[in-house]
Amino acid sequence: MWYLKRLYTTSRTAGFGQGALKVLFFGSDQYSSHSLTALHSLLKSNDIASLQVVTRSPKACGRYLSEIREVPIMAVNDSLGLPPVIKCDSRQDLLGLLDNPAADFNMLIAVSFGKLIPRQLIEATNGLAFNIHPSLLPRYRGSSPIQYALLNRDSETGVTIQTLHPTKFDHGHIIKQTEPLSVQELLSQGTVSEFEEDVPPKVATLMDQLGLRSGQLLQQMIKQRDFETKDTPQYEASLAPKITTEMKQVHWKTQGKGAILAMNDALGPLFTYKLALPKRKKEVMKRRIIIPEIFDAGEEVSMNPGQFKLQDDDETLIIQCIDGQIGTKTLQFEGFAVEPVATFVNRLNKRCGKMNSDEFLPE
């Protein structure tokens, strides 16, 4: 393969082995920010000669897409005193880097950038083009490895540095890989970055903790000039595709309590549905119910899946799963604000009319 052949040639070339490395870094989020910080420390110690960041333009978000949110790496770039970032949103933008005087490079490093780096850029490095991924590749190829590790309740995870593949995400050759890391131990160490409220706490913690280890692994690779591929991967290949809204729906008849709790950890607030036929309406409607936060409420199985009841204190709603119960203290009926569960239950008769009941749709 052309990129593997170039990689071996480059790793044996004294000019790159001892010479100045000019890094073009592609990143966006808190996870990639840790690798940028690690590279900056190498810049200060003269292990690399220059460092230029490439990122994506800000996205419209929030209600009615009224808020413009810069990617987190922008603030990190500025705090480190690095040159202004170059923003690239298309393949044409990326190819323009070849003629951009600010993008003088002989090494590419991509971390959570979200776009394929064109072959022409990779070729310009003679093989020094790498991606850092928060999983033990080839396990969890794709955009959401951290979420899938939580969804599947994995006990271990890790970080991989691989070569950049010109046509596929996460199909390069492995350069470095951590030993398996305990998910619970990583979670116990908490966050060190600031995250938006819509990032689930456990996802944020793993982004930070795996990000720190990514930076350490990157430093080792560059300091040692260790760019050669390693043995055949020891982990089974699997995919971690983009998280969709549909994945957040609870299916009470088929998903156990553990799976629902894991969904909450990985995806954030979940949702279910209720049927409604308010006054002056002729057709039954399906209304979405958002569950902002859930917790384990025990192993009892005393109701049908999806059925719910208020606790005696009127502060907790218990929802039946197929193998136990979960609890929540707030709910949000579609079209209304988040409210205490007692208020939610008291208003169901008006909102659901003739279809009011003490259960959510099981499917």
N, C-alpha and C positions, 0 to 999 in steps of 0.2 A: 504494500500500500504506500502511496506516495508520501503521506505525512509521516508514517512510521520510519520510512527510509531516511527522510530528511532529519527526523528526530535523532536517529542514531548517528548520522553524519555530524550533526551539530554538536552532540554531546562529546564528540571526540575532537572537536576543533578548539585549539588553544585560544583563538581569538575570543570566543564566547566563554570558554572556561575561565579565563582570567580577565577578560575585558569588561568594559562598561555596559551595563544593561539599562536600556531605555524602555521603560514600561508604559504601555498603554492599558489602562485599567477600565474595565466595563463593569458597572455595578449600579445598585439602586437602593436597596433596603438596609435595615439594621444589620442583617446577617453579613452582607457584603461590606458594610462599613468597618467591621473588625479586620477584614483582610486589608482594607485600605490603610488603616492605622498601623498594621504590622508592616506593610510596605513602606510607610512613611518613616518608621524607625530604621529600616534598612537604608533609606535615602540619607538619613542623618549620619549613618555610620559608613557611608560610601560603598555599601554593597550593591546599590543600584545608583545610576547616574542621574536619572530623571524619572518623573512620575506625572502622568497626565490622565485625568479622569474623564471618561465618557459615560453619560447617563441618558435617561429618557426625559422628555418634557413633562411638566406637571399635568396631572389629570383632574378633570372636574369630578367632584364627588359630593356626598351629602344629599339632603333632600332637594329635589329639582336640579341636581347637579350645580348648585349655586356656589360651592366652595372649590377653590383651586388649591390643591395640596402638592407642594414640592416633594420630590422623593427625598427620603432621609439622608442619603449620602451627600446631598448638596451642602447641608449644614456642617457635616463632618469635614468635607473638603475645605470649606472656608475656615473652620476652626484650626485646621492643620497648616493653613497658610499656603496651600497649593495653588497652582494656576487656575484660572476660571475653568469650570467644566465645559466640555463640548457636548452639546445635546444632539442625539441621533435617534430618529424615530422610524426611519425607513432604511431599506437596503441601499438606496441611493445616497442617503446621508452617510451611511457607514463606508461606502466606497469612496466618498469624498474625503475621508481621512487620509487616503493615500497621497493626496495633493495638499493637505493642510499643514502649513509650516509648524503649527502648534503641536502637531501629532507626530513628532519625530520618535520612532520606536524601532526596537528589534526584539521585543517580547510583548505578547498579549496575555492578559489574565482577565478572565470573565467570571464573575460571581453574581448570580441572581440578576442577570441583565435582561433575560426574557426574549432575546432575539438571537437568531443564528448569526455568527460572525462569518462574513463572506470568505470564500476560499482565497480570494486575492489578498486579503489582509493576512490570513494564516500563512500563505506562501511567502509573504514579505518578511516573515520572521525566521525562515529556514527551519521551521519546526518548533520554535520556542513559543508555543501558543497553548495555554492551559485553562482549564475550568476547575473550579472548586465547588463541590456538591455535598450537601449535608445528609449523606447516607453512605452506607457501605455498598457502593456500586459493584455489580449491576443491579443490586436491590434498589427499588424505588427510583427508576429513571423517570424524570418528569418534573413538573413545576411545583409539586406539593409533597415532597418526601417527609417533611416534619409532620404534617397533618396525617399522613397515612401511617406513620409510625405510632401516633397516638390512637388513630382509629382502630388499628389492629392490635392495640395494647402490647406492642413490642417491649421486651425487657431490655433490649440493647439497640444502640444506633452507633453512628460514627461519621467520619468525614473522609472524602476521597478527593485527591487531585488527579486529574486525567488530562490527556491531550484533547484539544478542541477538534471535534469532527466537523467537516465542512458542510454536511448535509443533514445530520441528525443530532438531536439533543442527547447528551449523556451516553454516547457510543464511542468515545475515545478510548485510548489505552491508559491503563492505570499507571501513574508515576509513584504516588505515595498514598497510604491509607492508614488511618488510626487503627489501633486495636478496638474491639467492640467496647463501647462505653455504656455504662448502666444508665438507663433513662431516668430511673428514680433518683439516682445520685445527681445527675445533671439538674433535674427539677428542684432538688433541695437547695441548689446554689442561687436560685433567683435570677432576676434581671439586673442588668447594669445600664441599659439604654432606656430611652423614653419611647413608648409606643402609643398609638392611637387606641381609643377605647374599644374599637371594633376588633382588635387583635386578641384572641383568647389568651388568658394568662399563661397556660402551659405552652402554647405555641410561642409566645414571646420569650419565655425562659429558654426553650430549646434553641430558638434563633440566636439568642445571645451566647449561650454556653457553647453551642457548636460553632458559632462564629468566632469565638475566642480561640478555640482549638484549630479552626481553619487557618487563622492568622499564624499560629505557632507552626503548623505544618508547612505553610507557605514560606515562612522564614527559614526553616530547615532546608527545604528544597533549594532555595536561592543561595544561601550561605555555603551549602555543600556542592553547589552546581550539579545537583543530582537530577538529571533530566531523562534518565533511561527508564524504559518501561519495565514493569515487574512481571512476576509469574502470572499464570492464569488465575483469574478471580475465583475466590473460594465461596462466594455467595450466589444464591439462586437469583436469576434475573426476574424482576417484576416492575410494574408500572405505577407511577403516582401522578395521574393526570390532574388537570385543573379542577379545583373544587367548584361545584355548581350549587345553585340555590336548592335544587331538588334534593340534593344529598342531605339537607338539613331537616327534611320532613321525617317525623316519627311514624313508624308503622307498628302500632301497638300489638297486632296479632302475630307478628313474625320476629320482632326485635326484642331480645332480652334486655334486662336492666343494665347489665354490664356494657352492652353495645350502645345503649342510649347514653349512658354516662360518658363513654368514650367519644361519642359524637359531640357531646357538649364540650368536652375538653379540646377536641380538634377543630370544631367548626364554629363554636360560639353558640348564641341563642338558637334553639330549635323551633320548629313550628308544627302544628297539627291543624285540624279543621273541626268546625261544628256546622251542623245544618241550621238554617234560619229561615223563618217565614214570618217576618214582622207584619203588623197591621198595615193595611192598604197595599200590601204586596201580593201578587198573584202566583209567583213562582218561587219554589224553594231555592235558596241560595247556599252556597258553600263558603263559609267565612273562615279566614285564616286566624289562628290563635298563636301568637308568639309566646314562647316560654323563655323569659330572659335568663333564668338561672335555675338549675336543678341540683338536687342532692339525693344521696342514697337514703331511703326511708324504711329500709328493712326488707325481710324475706317473706312477709305475709302475702298470701294469695287468697283474698277474700271477696274479690269483685271480678267482673269480666275485664279483659284487656281494654284499656282506654277509658274505663269508668273512673270517676273521681269522687272525692268527698272532702268536706272541710273537717279539719281537726277541731277538737273541742274549744281550743283557744281562738278559733277563727282566723289564725294568722298563717296557717299552712294548709295547702291543698295537697292531698295524697292522690297520686295517679297510679292505677294498677298496670303493671307490666305482666308478661307471661310467666315470669319467674321471681316476682318481687314487686316492690313499690318504690317510686321516686316521689320527691316532694318539691314544692316550689312555694315561694311567698308572694310572688307577683306574676301577673299575666297581662297580655295585651290583646284585646279583641280588635279585629281588623277595623280601621277607621277611627280608633279611639286611643287614648294615651295608656301607658303602663299604669296599672292600678293594683292595690292590695287584693289578694285572692277573695277575701270576703266581699269586697265591692264588686269584683268580677262576677261572683256567683249571684249576688243580689240583683244584678242588672241583666242577667241572662234571660229572664222571662220577657222583658221588654224587647231585648235585642233579637231573641230567637223566636218569640211568639209561640205558635202552635208546635214548633219543632224543638222546643226547649227540652233538655234532658240532662242527666248527670253523667254524660259520657262524651268523649271526643270520637270522631270517626276513626274506626280501627285501622283503616287502610289509607 
